[in-house]
Amino acid sequence: MKPSFFLSLPIVVALVTYQVFNLPLIPPAMAQEQLLKTLTVTGQGTVRIPTTLTDVSLGVEIQGKTATEVQKNVAQRTSSLVDFLRSRPIERLQTTGIRLQANYQYDNNQRRLVGYIGTNTVSFRVKTEEVGSLLDDAVKAGATRIDRISFTATETAISDAQKEALKLATLDAKEQAETVLSTLNFQSQEIINISINGANAPQPQIMQSPESLRTASAADSTPVIGGEQTIRAMVTLQIRY
């Protein structure tokens, strides 16, 4: 009698053959079609919020015959100005520049030293509704120049606006996709990729020169009006249909 394992050999071969030839196969053309059936859309969201804070850069500029005289006068006036600013409800007070330079006059291509110019500038943040009267009082306290004024919203308002802009951008992208697919008689199956890109526009700025500062100080209160800050966001969706 032959060993039993020779009798079972055809059965094993049959099982292996059955498993191999019954694997599901996806034609290459169909796989490529599934990969290509995607729609990519980009939505945009824009939110405008009022600016309620003002960033101010101002300081003291003095001219004199000697460097020692100029530096002394600048220090005295700046000290008076800083003391005043510290007594007011402002934030982020800091020194932004100190400079002492020679002052020359040019006659017939000849340079002649006539003295020195000293400057000391500071920056701070204050509520926009209070900046007008503060600038007037800063002149009385020793300020002789305003270098820059810019407006911004609070960090909380900006954060909330960014979230709202993202929502609007997402809805915009979704509506675009629905419009295109319904027009072509397709249906959305699933979102396979999401990309977010948020950006803010530069802050609006108002520039004033020392001359305009001296003119404004004669008025009862310098009018300062804030503007709007624009928050933008973009959302890109890739949708399989």
JOPEZI-V246433 format. One record per pair of residues at least 12 apart in sequence whose C-alpha atoms are under 10 Angstrom apart, sorted by the first residue. I is the first residue (numbers start at 1). J is the second residue. D is the distance in Angstrom with one decimal. If there is no record, write none. Layout:
i->I j->J d->D
i->I j->J d->D
This chain:
i->34 j->240 d->8.5
i->34 j->241 d->8.9
i->35 j->240 d->8.5
i->36 j->240 d->8.7
i->36 j->241 d->9.6
i->37 j->239 d->8.5
i->37 j->240 d->6.0
i->37 j->241 d->6.0
i->38 j->188 d->9.2
i->38 j->189 d->9.6
i->38 j->190 d->9.6
i->38 j->191 d->9.2
i->38 j->192 d->8.8
i->38 j->238 d->6.6
i->38 j->239 d->5.3
i->38 j->240 d->4.3
i->38 j->241 d->6.0
i->39 j->177 d->7.4
i->39 j->180 d->9.0
i->39 j->181 d->8.6
i->39 j->188 d->9.2
i->39 j->191 d->9.4
i->39 j->192 d->10.0
i->39 j->237 d->8.0
i->39 j->238 d->5.6
i->39 j->239 d->5.1
i->39 j->240 d->6.4
i->39 j->241 d->7.5
i->40 j->173 d->9.0
i->40 j->176 d->9.8
i->40 j->177 d->7.9
i->40 j->191 d->9.8
i->40 j->192 d->10.0
i->40 j->193 d->9.1
i->40 j->194 d->9.7
i->40 j->236 d->7.0
i->40 j->237 d->5.6
i->40 j->238 d->4.4
i->40 j->239 d->6.3
i->40 j->240 d->9.0
i->41 j->170 d->10.0
i->41 j->172 d->9.1
i->41 j->173 d->5.7
i->41 j->174 d->8.0
i->41 j->175 d->9.5
i->41 j->176 d->6.9
i->41 j->177 d->6.4
i->41 j->180 d->9.7
i->41 j->235 d->8.4
i->41 j->236 d->5.6
i->41 j->237 d->5.4
i->41 j->238 d->6.6
i->41 j->239 d->8.3
i->42 j->169 d->7.9
i->42 j->170 d->8.4
i->42 j->172 d->7.9
i->42 j->173 d->5.3
i->42 j->174 d->8.8
i->42 j->176 d->8.3
i->42 j->177 d->9.1
i->42 j->194 d->9.8
i->42 j->195 d->8.9
i->42 j->196 d->9.5
i->42 j->234 d->6.7
i->42 j->235 d->5.6
i->42 j->236 d->4.2
i->42 j->237 d->6.4
i->42 j->238 d->8.9
i->43 j->166 d->9.1
i->43 j->167 d->9.8
i->43 j->168 d->7.9
i->43 j->169 d->4.6
i->43 j->170 d->6.0
i->43 j->171 d->7.3
i->43 j->172 d->4.7
i->43 j->173 d->3.9
i->43 j->174 d->7.7
i->43 j->175 d->8.7
i->43 j->176 d->7.7
i->43 j->177 d->9.6
i->43 j->196 d->9.8
i->43 j->233 d->8.4
i->43 j->234 d->5.6
i->43 j->235 d->5.3
i->43 j->236 d->6.3
i->43 j->237 d->8.3
i->44 j->165 d->7.8
i->44 j->166 d->8.0
i->44 j->167 d->9.3
i->44 j->168 d->6.9
i->44 j->169 d->4.1
i->44 j->170 d->7.5
i->44 j->171 d->8.7
i->44 j->172 d->6.3
i->44 j->173 d->7.4
i->44 j->197 d->9.6
i->44 j->198 d->9.5
i->44 j->232 d->7.3
i->44 j->233 d->5.8
i->44 j->234 d->4.6
i->44 j->235 d->6.6
i->44 j->236 d->8.9
i->45 j->162 d->9.1
i->45 j->163 d->9.8
i->45 j->164 d->7.9
i->45 j->165 d->4.5
i->45 j->166 d->6.2
i->45 j->167 d->7.3
i->45 j->168 d->4.6
i->45 j->169 d->4.1
i->45 j->170 d->7.8
i->45 j->171 d->8.6
i->45 j->172 d->7.4
i->45 j->173 d->9.6
i->45 j->198 d->9.3
i->45 j->231 d->8.2
i->45 j->232 d->5.7
i->45 j->233 d->5.2
i->45 j->234 d->6.4
i->45 j->235 d->8.4
i->46 j->161 d->8.7
i->46 j->162 d->8.8
i->46 j->164 d->8.4
i->46 j->165 d->5.4
i->46 j->166 d->8.6
i->46 j->167 d->9.8
i->46 j->168 d->7.4
i->46 j->169 d->7.8
i->46 j->200 d->9.7
i->46 j->230 d->6.9
i->46 j->231 d->5.7
i->46 j->232 d->4.6
i->46 j->233 d->6.6
i->46 j->234 d->9.1
i->47 j->158 d->9.6
i->47 j->160 d->9.8
i->47 j->161 d->6.1
i->47 j->162 d->7.8
i->47 j->163 d->9.6
i->47 j->164 d->7.2
i->47 j->165 d->5.8
i->47 j->166 d->9.6
i->47 j->168 d->8.8
i->47 j->228 d->9.9
i->47 j->229 d->8.4
i->47 j->230 d->5.9
i->47 j->231 d->5.2
i->47 j->232 d->6.5
i->47 j->233 d->8.9
i->48 j->158 d->9.6
i->48 j->161 d->7.8
i->48 j->165 d->9.4
i->48 j->227 d->9.9
i->48 j->228 d->6.2
i->48 j->229 d->5.6
i->48 j->230 d->4.5
i->48 j->231 d->6.2
i->48 j->232 d->8.8
i->49 j->152 d->9.3
i->49 j->153 d->7.3
i->49 j->154 d->9.8
i->49 j->157 d->7.6
i->49 j->158 d->7.9
i->49 j->160 d->9.9
i->49 j->161 d->7.4
i->49 j->227 d->8.7
i->49 j->228 d->5.5
i->49 j->229 d->5.4
i->49 j->230 d->6.6
i->49 j->231 d->7.9
i->50 j->151 d->9.3
i->50 j->152 d->8.0
i->50 j->153 d->6.5
i->50 j->154 d->9.4
i->50 j->157 d->9.0
i->50 j->158 d->9.9
i->50 j->226 d->7.6
i->50 j->227 d->6.1
i->50 j->228 d->4.4
i->50 j->229 d->6.2
i->50 j->230 d->8.9
i->51 j->127 d->9.4
i->51 j->128 d->7.9
i->51 j->150 d->9.6
i->51 j->151 d->5.8
i->51 j->152 d->4.7
i->51 j->153 d->4.2
i->51 j->154 d->7.6
i->51 j->157 d->9.2
i->51 j->158 d->9.7
i->51 j->203 d->9.4
i->51 j->204 d->9.5
i->51 j->225 d->9.4
i->51 j->226 d->5.8
i->51 j->227 d->5.7
i->51 j->228 d->5.3
i->51 j->229 d->6.2
i->51 j->230 d->9.8
i->52 j->126 d->8.9
i->52 j->127 d->6.0
i->52 j->128 d->5.4
i->52 j->129 d->7.6
i->52 j->151 d->7.2
i->52 j->152 d->6.3
i->52 j->153 d->5.3
i->52 j->154 d->6.9
i->52 j->157 d->9.7
i->52 j->225 d->9.6
i->52 j->226 d->6.9
i->52 j->227 d->8.4
i->52 j->228 d->9.0
i->52 j->229 d->9.9
i->53 j->125 d->6.8
i->53 j->126 d->5.8
i->53 j->127 d->4.5
i->53 j->128 d->4.9
i->53 j->129 d->8.2
i->53 j->130 d->9.4
i->53 j->131 d->9.0
i->53 j->150 d->8.5
i->53 j->151 d->5.8
i->53 j->152 d->5.3
i->53 j->153 d->5.8
i->53 j->154 d->6.8
i->53 j->226 d->8.1
i->54 j->124 d->8.4
i->54 j->125 d->5.6
i->54 j->126 d->5.4
i->54 j->127 d->6.0
i->54 j->128 d->5.2
i->54 j->129 d->8.9
i->54 j->130 d->9.2
i->54 j->131 d->7.2
i->54 j->149 d->6.7
i->54 j->150 d->5.7
i->54 j->151 d->4.6
i->54 j->152 d->6.3
i->54 j->153 d->8.6
i->54 j->205 d->9.7
i->54 j->224 d->9.5
i->54 j->225 d->9.8
i->54 j->226 d->7.8
i->55 j->90 d->9.9
i->55 j->91 d->9.3
i->55 j->92 d->9.2
i->55 j->123 d->7.2
i->55 j->124 d->5.8
i->55 j->125 d->4.5
i->55 j->126 d->6.7
i->55 j->127 d->8.8
i->55 j->128 d->8.8
i->55 j->131 d->9.3
i->55 j->148 d->7.9
i->55 j->149 d->5.7
i->55 j->150 d->5.2
i->55 j->151 d->6.2
i->55 j->152 d->7.8
i->55 j->205 d->9.5
i->56 j->93 d->9.6
i->56 j->122 d->8.3
i->56 j->123 d->5.4
i->56 j->124 d->5.5
i->56 j->125 d->6.2
i->56 j->126 d->7.9
i->56 j->131 d->8.6
i->56 j->135 d->9.2
i->56 j->146 d->7.8
i->56 j->147 d->7.9
i->56 j->148 d->5.9
i->56 j->149 d->4.7
i->56 j->150 d->6.7
i->56 j->151 d->8.9
i->56 j->206 d->10.0
i->57 j->93 d->9.7
i->57 j->94 d->9.7
i->57 j->95 d->9.4
i->57 j->96 d->8.1
i->57 j->121 d->6.9
i->57 j->122 d->5.7
i->57 j->123 d->4.2
i->57 j->124 d->6.7
i->57 j->125 d->9.0
i->57 j->145 d->8.8
i->57 j->146 d->6.1
i->57 j->147 d->5.4
i->57 j->148 d->5.1
i->57 j->149 d->6.5
i->57 j->150 d->9.0
i->58 j->81 d->9.9
i->58 j->95 d->9.9
i->58 j->96 d->9.3
i->58 j->120 d->8.6
i->58 j->121 d->5.5
i->58 j->122 d->5.7
i->58 j->123 d->6.4
i->58 j->124 d->8.9
i->58 j->135 d->9.0
i->58 j->138 d->8.9
i->58 j->139 d->9.7
i->58 j->143 d->6.9
i->58 j->144 d->7.9
i->58 j->145 d->5.6
i->58 j->146 d->4.2
i->58 j->147 d->5.5
i->58 j->148 d->7.1
i->58 j->149 d->8.8
i->58 j->208 d->9.9
i->58 j->210 d->9.5
i->59 j->74 d->9.5
i->59 j->77 d->9.2
i->59 j->78 d->7.2
i->59 j->81 d->8.1
i->59 j->82 d->9.5
i->59 j->95 d->9.3
i->59 j->96 d->9.3
i->59 j->97 d->8.9
i->59 j->98 d->9.6
i->59 j->119 d->7.2
i->59 j->120 d->5.5
i->59 j->121 d->4.0
i->59 j->122 d->5.8
i->59 j->123 d->8.4
i->59 j->138 d->9.1
i->59 j->139 d->9.4
i->59 j->142 d->8.2
i->59 j->143 d->5.2
i->59 j->144 d->6.3
i->59 j->145 d->5.5
i->59 j->146 d->6.6
i->59 j->147 d->7.9
i->59 j->210 d->9.9
i->60 j->73 d->9.4
i->60 j->74 d->6.4
i->60 j->75 d->8.9
i->60 j->76 d->9.8
i->60 j->77 d->6.9
i->60 j->78 d->6.3
i->60 j->81 d->8.5
i->60 j->98 d->9.7
i->60 j->118 d->8.0
i->60 j->119 d->5.5
i->60 j->120 d->5.4
i->60 j->121 d->6.4
i->60 j->122 d->9.0
i->60 j->139 d->9.4
i->60 j->142 d->6.8
i->60 j->143 d->5.0
i->60 j->144 d->5.0
i->60 j->145 d->6.2
i->60 j->146 d->8.9
i->60 j->210 d->10.0
i->61 j->73 d->9.3
i->61 j->74 d->6.9
i->61 j->77 d->9.2
i->61 j->78 d->9.4
i->61 j->99 d->9.3
i->61 j->100 d->9.7
i->61 j->117 d->7.1
i->61 j->118 d->5.7
i->61 j->119 d->4.4
i->61 j->120 d->6.7
i->61 j->121 d->8.5
i->61 j->142 d->9.6
i->61 j->143 d->8.0
i->61 j->144 d->6.1
i->61 j->145 d->7.0
i->61 j->210 d->9.4
i->62 j->74 d->6.2
i->62 j->75 d->10.0
i->62 j->77 d->9.3
i->62 j->100 d->9.5
i->62 j->116 d->8.3
i->62 j->117 d->5.7
i->62 j->118 d->5.3
i->62 j->119 d->6.5
i->62 j->120 d->9.2
i->62 j->144 d->8.4
i->63 j->100 d->9.8
i->63 j->101 d->9.8
i->63 j->102 d->9.6
i->63 j->103 d->8.3
i->63 j->114 d->9.8
i->63 j->115 d->7.1
i->63 j->116 d->5.7
i->63 j->117 d->4.5
i->63 j->118 d->6.5
i->63 j->119 d->9.0
i->64 j->102 d->9.9
i->64 j->103 d->9.0
i->64 j->114 d->8.5
i->64 j->115 d->5.5
i->64 j->116 d->5.5
i->64 j->117 d->6.7
i->64 j->118 d->8.5
i->65 j->102 d->9.7
i->65 j->103 d->9.1
i->65 j->113 d->9.2
i->65 j->114 d->6.7
i->65 j->115 d->4.2
i->65 j->116 d->6.1
i->65 j->117 d->9.0
i->66 j->102 d->9.2
i->66 j->114 d->9.0
i->66 j->115 d->5.8
i->66 j->116 d->6.2
i->66 j->117 d->9.2
i->67 j->100 d->7.5
i->67 j->101 d->8.2
i->67 j->102 d->8.1
i->67 j->115 d->7.5
i->67 j->116 d->5.7
i->67 j->117 d->7.9
i->67 j->118 d->8.1
i->68 j->100 d->10.0
i->68 j->116 d->9.2
i->69 j->115 d->9.9
i->69 j->116 d->8.9
i->69 j->118 d->9.7
i->70 j->100 d->8.2
i->70 j->101 d->9.9
i->70 j->115 d->8.9
i->70 j->116 d->6.7
i->70 j->117 d->6.8
i->70 j->118 d->5.9
i->70 j->119 d->9.1
i->71 j->99 d->9.2
i->71 j->100 d->7.4
i->71 j->116 d->9.0
i->71 j->117 d->8.6
i->71 j->118 d->6.2
i->71 j->119 d->8.5
i->71 j->120 d->9.6
i->72 j->118 d->9.4
i->73 j->118 d->8.7
i->74 j->98 d->9.6
i->74 j->99 d->10.0
i->74 j->100 d->9.7
i->74 j->117 d->9.4
i->74 j->118 d->6.5
i->74 j->119 d->6.7
i->74 j->120 d->6.9
i->74 j->142 d->9.3
i->75 j->118 d->9.4
i->75 j->119 d->9.3
i->75 j->120 d->8.1
i->76 j->142 d->8.8
i->77 j->120 d->9.4
i->77 j->141 d->7.5
i->77 j->142 d->5.1
i->77 j->143 d->7.5
i->77 j->144 d->9.4
i->78 j->119 d->9.2
i->78 j->120 d->6.9
i->78 j->121 d->8.3
i->78 j->122 d->9.0
i->78 j->141 d->8.7
i->78 j->142 d->6.7
i->78 j->143 d->7.5
i->79 j->141 d->9.3
i->79 j->142 d->8.7
i->80 j->138 d->9.4
i->80 j->140 d->9.6
i->80 j->141 d->6.0
i->80 j->142 d->6.5
i->80 j->143 d->9.1
i->81 j->122 d->9.5
i->81 j->137 d->9.4
i->81 j->138 d->6.5
i->81 j->139 d->8.3
i->81 j->140 d->8.6
i->81 j->141 d->5.1
i->81 j->142 d->5.4
i->81 j->143 d->6.5
i->82 j->94 d->9.4
i->82 j->95 d->9.6
i->82 j->122 d->8.4
i->82 j->138 d->9.2
i->82 j->141 d->8.6
i->82 j->142 d->9.1
i->82 j->143 d->9.6
i->83 j->141 d->8.6
i->84 j->134 d->9.7
i->84 j->137 d->8.4
i->84 j->138 d->7.3
i->84 j->140 d->9.6
i->84 j->141 d->6.5
i->84 j->142 d->9.2
i->85 j->122 d->9.9
i->85 j->124 d->8.8
i->85 j->134 d->8.6
i->85 j->137 d->9.3
i->85 j->138 d->7.5
i->85 j->141 d->8.9
i->88 j->126 d->9.1
i->88 j->130 d->9.9
i->88 j->134 d->8.3
i->89 j->125 d->9.2
i->89 j->126 d->7.1
i->89 j->127 d->8.6
i->89 j->130 d->9.2
i->89 j->134 d->10.0
i->90 j->124 d->6.6
i->90 j->125 d->5.7
i->90 j->126 d->4.9
i->90 j->127 d->7.8
i->90 j->130 d->9.7
i->90 j->131 d->9.7
i->90 j->134 d->9.9
i->91 j->123 d->9.3
i->91 j->124 d->5.8
i->91 j->125 d->5.0
i->91 j->126 d->6.4
i->91 j->127 d->9.4
i->92 j->122 d->9.9
i->92 j->123 d->7.4
i->92 j->124 d->5.0
i->92 j->125 d->6.0
i->92 j->126 d->8.9
i->93 j->122 d->7.0
i->93 j->123 d->5.7
i->93 j->124 d->4.4
i->93 j->125 d->7.2
i->93 j->126 d->9.8
i->94 j->121 d->8.8
i->94 j->122 d->5.5
i->94 j->123 d->5.6
i->94 j->124 d->6.7
i->95 j->120 d->7.7
i->95 j->121 d->6.1
i->95 j->122 d->4.3
i->95 j->123 d->6.5
i->95 j->124 d->9.1
i->96 j->120 d->7.8
i->96 j->121 d->5.5
i->96 j->122 d->5.1
i->96 j->123 d->6.4
i->96 j->124 d->9.8
i->97 j->119 d->7.6
i->97 j->120 d->5.6
i->97 j->121 d->5.1
i->97 j->122 d->7.0
i->97 j->123 d->9.4
i->98 j->118 d->7.7
i->98 j->119 d->5.7
i->98 j->120 d->4.5
i->98 j->121 d->6.6
i->98 j->122 d->9.2
i->99 j->117 d->8.0
i->99 j->118 d->5.6
i->99 j->119 d->5.1
i->99 j->120 d->6.4
i->99 j->121 d->9.0
i->100 j->116 d->7.0
i->100 j->117 d->5.8
i->100 j->118 d->4.3
i->100 j->119 d->6.5
i->100 j->120 d->8.9
i->101 j->115 d->8.8
i->101 j->116 d->5.6
i->101 j->117 d->5.4
i->101 j->118 d->6.4
i->101 j->119 d->8.9
i->102 j->114 d->8.0
i->102 j->115 d->6.1
i->102 j->116 d->4.4
i->102 j->117 d->6.3
i->102 j->118 d->8.8
i->103 j->115 d->5.1
i->103 j->116 d->4.8
i->103 j->117 d->6.2
i->103 j->118 d->9.8
i->104 j->116 d->8.3
i->104 j->117 d->10.0
i->119 j->144 d->9.7
i->119 j->145 d->9.5
i->120 j->143 d->9.6
i->120 j->145 d->9.9
i->121 j->143 d->9.1
i->121 j->145 d->8.7
i->121 j->146 d->8.9
i->121 j->147 d->8.5
i->122 j->146 d->9.8
i->122 j->147 d->9.7
i->123 j->146 d->10.0
i->123 j->147 d->9.5
i->123 j->148 d->9.0
i->123 j->149 d->9.6
i->125 j->149 d->9.7
i->125 j->150 d->9.5
i->125 j->151 d->9.5
i->125 j->152 d->9.8
i->126 j->151 d->9.9
i->127 j->151 d->9.6
i->127 j->152 d->9.8
i->127 j->153 d->9.9
i->127 j->154 d->9.9
i->127 j->226 d->10.0
i->128 j->150 d->9.9
i->128 j->151 d->7.8
i->128 j->152 d->9.2
i->128 j->153 d->9.9
i->128 j->224 d->7.3
i->128 j->225 d->7.4
i->128 j->226 d->6.6
i->128 j->227 d->10.0
i->129 j->223 d->9.4
i->129 j->224 d->7.8
i->129 j->225 d->8.1
i->129 j->226 d->8.6
i->130 j->223 d->10.0
i->130 j->224 d->8.9
i->131 j->149 d->9.8
i->131 j->221 d->9.6
i->131 j->222 d->8.4
i->131 j->223 d->8.6
i->131 j->224 d->6.9
i->131 j->225 d->9.3
i->132 j->216 d->9.6
i->132 j->220 d->9.7
i->132 j->221 d->6.0
i->132 j->222 d->4.7
i->132 j->223 d->5.5
i->132 j->224 d->5.5
i->132 j->225 d->8.9
i->133 j->217 d->9.6
i->133 j->220 d->8.4
i->133 j->221 d->5.4
i->133 j->222 d->6.4
i->133 j->223 d->8.3
i->133 j->224 d->9.2
i->134 j->221 d->8.8
i->134 j->222 d->8.8
i->135 j->213 d->8.5
i->135 j->216 d->8.9
i->135 j->217 d->8.0
i->135 j->221 d->8.5
i->135 j->222 d->7.3
i->135 j->223 d->9.9
i->135 j->224 d->9.7
i->136 j->213 d->8.5
i->136 j->214 d->9.3
i->136 j->216 d->7.4
i->136 j->217 d->5.3
i->136 j->218 d->8.4
i->136 j->219 d->8.4
i->136 j->220 d->8.3
i->136 j->221 d->6.5
i->136 j->222 d->6.7
i->137 j->217 d->8.3
i->137 j->221 d->9.3
i->138 j->217 d->9.3
i->139 j->213 d->8.1
i->139 j->214 d->8.0
i->139 j->216 d->9.6
i->139 j->217 d->6.8
i->140 j->217 d->8.3
i->143 j->210 d->9.5
i->143 j->213 d->9.2
i->143 j->214 d->9.8
i->144 j->209 d->9.7
i->144 j->210 d->6.3
i->144 j->211 d->9.0
i->144 j->213 d->7.4
i->144 j->214 d->7.5
i->145 j->208 d->8.3
i->145 j->209 d->6.7
i->145 j->210 d->4.4
i->145 j->211 d->8.0
i->145 j->212 d->8.8
i->145 j->213 d->6.5
i->145 j->214 d->8.3
i->146 j->207 d->8.0
i->146 j->208 d->6.0
i->146 j->209 d->6.1
i->146 j->210 d->6.1
i->146 j->211 d->9.3
i->146 j->212 d->8.7
i->146 j->213 d->6.7
i->146 j->214 d->9.8
i->147 j->206 d->9.5
i->147 j->207 d->6.8
i->147 j->208 d->6.4
i->147 j->209 d->6.6
i->147 j->210 d->8.0
i->147 j->213 d->9.9
i->148 j->205 d->7.5
i->148 j->206 d->6.7
i->148 j->207 d->5.3
i->148 j->208 d->6.7
i->148 j->209 d->8.7
i->149 j->204 d->9.0
i->149 j->205 d->5.9
i->149 j->206 d->5.3
i->149 j->207 d->6.1
i->149 j->208 d->7.8
i->149 j->224 d->9.6
i->150 j->203 d->6.7
i->150 j->204 d->6.1
i->150 j->205 d->4.3
i->150 j->206 d->6.1
i->150 j->207 d->8.4
i->150 j->226 d->8.6
i->150 j->227 d->9.7
i->151 j->203 d->6.4
i->151 j->204 d->6.2
i->151 j->205 d->6.6
i->151 j->206 d->8.5
i->151 j->225 d->9.2
i->151 j->226 d->6.1
i->151 j->227 d->7.1
i->151 j->228 d->8.3
i->151 j->229 d->8.2
i->152 j->202 d->9.7
i->152 j->203 d->6.5
i->152 j->204 d->8.1
i->152 j->205 d->9.6
i->152 j->226 d->8.3
i->152 j->227 d->8.4
i->152 j->228 d->7.9
i->152 j->229 d->6.7
i->153 j->203 d->9.5
i->153 j->226 d->9.7
i->153 j->227 d->9.5
i->153 j->228 d->8.2
i->153 j->229 d->7.0
i->158 j->200 d->9.4
i->158 j->229 d->8.7
i->158 j->230 d->9.3
i->158 j->231 d->7.6
i->159 j->231 d->9.5
i->161 j->229 d->9.9
i->161 j->230 d->8.9
i->161 j->231 d->6.5
i->161 j->232 d->8.8
i->161 j->233 d->9.8
i->162 j->198 d->7.8
i->162 j->199 d->8.8
i->162 j->200 d->8.8
i->162 j->230 d->9.8
i->162 j->231 d->6.3
i->162 j->232 d->7.3
i->162 j->233 d->7.1
i->163 j->198 d->9.8
i->163 j->231 d->9.7
i->163 j->233 d->8.8
i->164 j->231 d->9.2
i->164 j->232 d->9.5
i->164 j->233 d->9.0
i->165 j->198 d->8.6
i->165 j->230 d->9.9
i->165 j->231 d->6.9
i->165 j->232 d->6.0
i->165 j->233 d->5.5
i->165 j->234 d->8.2
i->165 j->235 d->9.7
i->166 j->196 d->8.2
i->166 j->197 d->9.0
i->166 j->198 d->7.8
i->166 j->231 d->9.7
i->166 j->232 d->8.1
i->166 j->233 d->5.5
i->166 j->234 d->6.9
i->166 j->235 d->7.1
i->167 j->233 d->8.9
i->167 j->234 d->9.7
i->167 j->235 d->9.0
i->168 j->232 d->9.7
i->168 j->233 d->8.3
i->168 j->234 d->9.0
i->168 j->235 d->9.1
i->169 j->196 d->9.3
i->169 j->197 d->9.9
i->169 j->198 d->9.8
i->169 j->232 d->8.7
i->169 j->233 d->6.3
i->169 j->234 d->5.6
i->169 j->235 d->5.6
i->169 j->236 d->8.6
i->170 j->194 d->9.6
i->170 j->196 d->9.2
i->170 j->233 d->9.2
i->170 j->234 d->7.8
i->170 j->235 d->5.7
i->170 j->236 d->7.8
i->170 j->237 d->8.2
i->171 j->235 d->9.1
i->172 j->234 d->9.4
i->172 j->235 d->8.6
i->172 j->236 d->9.8
i->173 j->234 d->8.9
i->173 j->235 d->6.9
i->173 j->236 d->6.8
i->173 j->237 d->6.7
i->173 j->238 d->9.7
i->174 j->235 d->9.7
i->174 j->236 d->9.4
i->174 j->237 d->7.8
i->174 j->239 d->9.5
i->177 j->237 d->8.6
i->177 j->238 d->9.3
i->177 j->239 d->8.0
i->181 j->241 d->8.0
i->186 j->241 d->6.6
i->187 j->240 d->8.9
i->187 j->241 d->5.6
i->188 j->239 d->6.8
i->188 j->240 d->6.3
i->188 j->241 d->4.5
i->189 j->239 d->7.3
i->189 j->240 d->5.5
i->189 j->241 d->4.9
i->190 j->238 d->8.8
i->190 j->239 d->5.8
i->190 j->240 d->5.4
i->190 j->241 d->7.1
i->191 j->237 d->6.9
i->191 j->238 d->5.9
i->191 j->239 d->4.4
i->191 j->240 d->6.2
i->191 j->241 d->9.0
i->192 j->237 d->7.8
i->192 j->238 d->5.7
i->192 j->239 d->5.8
i->192 j->240 d->6.7
i->193 j->236 d->8.1
i->193 j->237 d->5.9
i->193 j->238 d->5.0
i->193 j->239 d->7.2
i->193 j->240 d->9.5
i->194 j->235 d->7.2
i->194 j->236 d->5.8
i->194 j->237 d->4.9
i->194 j->238 d->6.5
i->194 j->239 d->9.1
i->195 j->234 d->8.3
i->195 j->235 d->5.7
i->195 j->236 d->5.0
i->195 j->237 d->6.6
i->195 j->238 d->8.7
i->196 j->233 d->7.7
i->196 j->234 d->6.0
i->196 j->235 d->4.6
i->196 j->236 d->6.4
i->196 j->237 d->9.0
i->197 j->232 d->9.1
i->197 j->233 d->6.1
i->197 j->234 d->5.0
i->197 j->235 d->6.2
i->197 j->236 d->8.3
i->198 j->231 d->8.4
i->198 j->232 d->6.2
i->198 j->233 d->4.1
i->198 j->234 d->5.8
i->198 j->235 d->8.2
i->199 j->230 d->9.5
i->199 j->231 d->6.9
i->199 j->232 d->5.5
i->199 j->233 d->5.9
i->199 j->234 d->8.2
i->200 j->229 d->8.4
i->200 j->230 d->6.6
i->200 j->231 d->5.0
i->200 j->232 d->5.7
i->200 j->233 d->8.0
i->201 j->229 d->7.4
i->201 j->230 d->5.9
i->201 j->231 d->6.6
i->201 j->232 d->7.5
i->202 j->229 d->8.2
i->202 j->230 d->8.5
i->202 j->231 d->9.7
i->203 j->227 d->9.4
i->203 j->228 d->8.6
i->203 j->229 d->6.6
i->203 j->230 d->8.5
i->204 j->226 d->8.8
i->204 j->227 d->7.4
i->204 j->228 d->8.0
i->204 j->229 d->7.6
i->204 j->230 d->9.9
i->205 j->226 d->9.4
i->205 j->227 d->9.4
i->206 j->224 d->9.4
i->206 j->225 d->9.8
i->206 j->226 d->9.5
